[in-house]
Amino acid sequence: MILIGRYASPFVRRVGISMTLMGLDFEHRSISALTDGDKIRAHNPMGKVPALILSDGEVLVDSSAILDSLCEMTPGQTLLPASGIERRHVLQQCAIMTNALDKAVNFVYEHMKRPPEKVHQPVVDGLVDQVTAGLVLIEKTLALGNMPGGANMTLGGVTAVVGWRFLAKAMPVAADSERFYLLKAHSQACEATPAFTNCQPEV
């Protein structure tokens, strides 16, 4: 399998880390959607990452859809329960952080792709509020002991850790390390493990 996209994207990185944790063999092609759009569109006409080329040539897009497919195809994987309330909880944890990340990307683009006089502060403030609300929910999950690490890590945990690292760099106005100290500590511990160090974001 071939994973397309840079690990600087938290969406690509959570797929790479999850594949590593599942013991799946894959090639990573670090292609930027910003500077190499034509190469990305050759695999995903919408120009978004990640894209995953399966061994039979089929191309999967969207990190959530990719991970759901990989978990379904990998017997014995423990990142995503097969059914029941445990599965719903993991999927909700993923949804909270991926929604926060979507808003964070909008926040970055608001400043990167608009001239300063075109940045609309109420939009920026709303994005900060939405990301902060997501982090509050993740912090509460950690406080309740519902996001294990180590050998018991789930997709929810992977996504939270990857998301925190991205947010701490891209949106520090929301990612307050003192307020969200449990998430910061959890992320630091997980980032020191091989699956995460092997999928480092590009500079």
Helices and strands as residue ranges (DSSP letters): E 2-4, H 10-21, E 27-29, H 37-41, E 51-53, E 59-61, H 63-73, H 84-112, G 116-118, H 121-143, G 150-152, H 155-170, H 181-191, H 194-197
